[in-house]
Amino acid sequence: MNDQLKEQLDGLLEKYTELLIGEASPELKEKVEAWALYSFIAKSMPPLVKHWNETYPDAKEEMKTLIAEIKTLNEEMRSKKQ
């Protein structure tokens, strides 16, 4: 992947993070990126995620926490807009 594409994808992730949760710090972008990747894989290859969850139960719990955090941030952002 070339540098220009990396930069453009980073911009896409930054805007997505901002629209999803209201701000786009580097830490939040990293969390949204992990959430998006996990969610995509869970939908496209559920058995793989099931295996990963069984292999890494601590990581599964961390992902559950991350997903809940993003959901909460999204709900807070939506309520501020209303």
C-alpha positions as CSV (number, residue, x, y, z in Angstrom):
1,M,0.0,0.0,0.0
2,N,1.5,3.3,-1.0
3,D,1.8,6.3,1.4
4,Q,-0.8,8.4,-0.4
5,L,-3.4,5.6,0.1
6,K,-2.5,5.2,3.7
7,E,-2.9,9.0,4.3
8,Q,-6.2,9.0,2.5
9,L,-7.5,6.0,4.5
10,D,-6.4,7.7,7.7
11,G,-8.4,10.8,6.7
12,L,-11.4,8.6,6.0
13,L,-11.0,6.9,9.4
14,E,-10.6,10.3,11.1
15,K,-13.8,11.7,9.5
16,Y,-15.7,8.4,10.3
17,T,-14.6,8.6,13.9
18,E,-15.6,12.2,14.1
19,L,-19.1,11.5,12.6
20,L,-19.6,8.4,14.8
21,I,-18.6,9.8,18.2
22,G,-18.1,13.5,17.8
23,E,-14.3,13.8,18.0
24,A,-11.3,12.1,16.4
25,S,-8.3,11.9,18.7
26,P,-5.6,9.4,17.8
27,E,-6.7,7.1,20.6
28,L,-10.3,7.2,19.5
29,K,-9.4,6.6,15.9
30,E,-7.5,3.5,17.0
31,K,-10.5,2.3,19.0
32,V,-12.9,2.9,16.1
33,E,-10.5,1.1,13.7
34,A,-10.4,-2.0,16.0
35,W,-14.2,-1.9,16.5
36,A,-14.8,-1.6,12.7
37,L,-12.4,-4.4,11.8
38,Y,-13.8,-6.7,14.5
39,S,-17.4,-5.9,13.5
40,F,-16.6,-6.5,9.8
41,I,-14.9,-9.9,10.5
42,A,-17.7,-10.9,12.9
43,K,-20.3,-10.3,10.1
44,S,-18.3,-11.8,7.2
45,M,-16.7,-14.8,9.0
46,P,-18.5,-15.5,12.3
47,P,-16.7,-18.8,12.9
48,L,-13.3,-17.1,12.8
49,V,-14.4,-14.6,15.4
50,K,-15.9,-17.4,17.5
51,H,-12.6,-19.2,17.4
52,W,-10.7,-16.0,18.3
53,N,-13.0,-15.3,21.2
54,E,-12.5,-18.8,22.5
55,T,-8.7,-18.6,22.0
56,Y,-8.4,-15.2,23.6
57,P,-11.1,-14.7,26.2
58,D,-9.4,-11.7,27.8
59,A,-9.3,-10.0,24.4
60,K,-12.9,-10.8,23.8
61,E,-13.8,-9.1,27.1
62,E,-11.7,-6.1,26.1
63,M,-13.5,-5.9,22.8
64,K,-16.9,-6.0,24.5
65,T,-15.8,-3.1,26.7
66,L,-14.5,-1.2,23.6
67,I,-17.8,-1.8,21.7
68,A,-19.8,-0.6,24.7
69,E,-17.6,2.5,25.0
70,I,-18.1,3.4,21.3
71,K,-21.8,2.8,21.6
72,T,-22.0,5.1,24.6
73,L,-19.9,7.8,22.9
74,N,-22.1,7.6,19.8
75,E,-25.3,7.8,21.9
76,E,-23.9,10.8,23.8
77,M,-23.0,12.6,20.6
78,R,-26.5,11.9,19.1
79,S,-28.2,13.3,22.2
80,K,-26.2,16.5,22.1
81,K,-27.3,17.1,18.5
82,Q,-31.0,16.9,19.4
